[in-house]
């Protein structure tokens, strides 16, 4: 079983936080594949020591097991009965190969 390197811009790296379990975590944002899509971005969480940042290039990367899967959180926005905006997170297991395609989808956009 090999590793899969996912490369992305440093702007996709969220703040470090402490999970309920007491473990330090780092959120990685997944941009929408369609640049015109203004919905909230999905994200996944890794240990901070898994994230390598190259400030000079403005790039970051993380290695995940090639044949593994990662939990991805997708925020869904809807309007409540009182007219307020509510957000609910939907969590799903995504194969790491599919996750790589989603995170790196910006590479396929026209410039």
Residue, then its C-alpha position, 0 to 999 in steps of 0.5 A: x500500500x502506497x501513499x498519495x500526495x495531495x497538493x494545494x495552496x496554503x490558502x486551503x490550510x485552515x487554523x489548527x484546533x483541538x478536537x473534543x478528544x484533546x488531539x490537535x487537528x488541522x482543517x484542509x478546505x476543499x474548493x468547489x470544482x466550479x469557480x462559479x459555485x458559491x456554496x460553502x466549501x467542504x473540508x477534511x481534518x488531518x494532524x498538523x504534523x502531516x501538513x508540509x508548507x512551502x511558504x516560498x511557493x505558496x504551496x502545501x501538501x499532505x500524504x494519505x494512504x493511497x487505498x484509504x479513505x478520509x472523512x469529509x465534512x460538507x456544510x449545507x445551508x438552508x433557511x429555517x422556519x423563522x427565516x434564519x440561515x442554518x448550516x448542517x454538516x454532512x459527513x461522509x467517507x471519501x476514498x483518498x484518490x477521489x479526495x485528491x481529485x476534489x482538492x486538486x480540481x482547481x488545476x483543471x480550471x481555465x486561466 
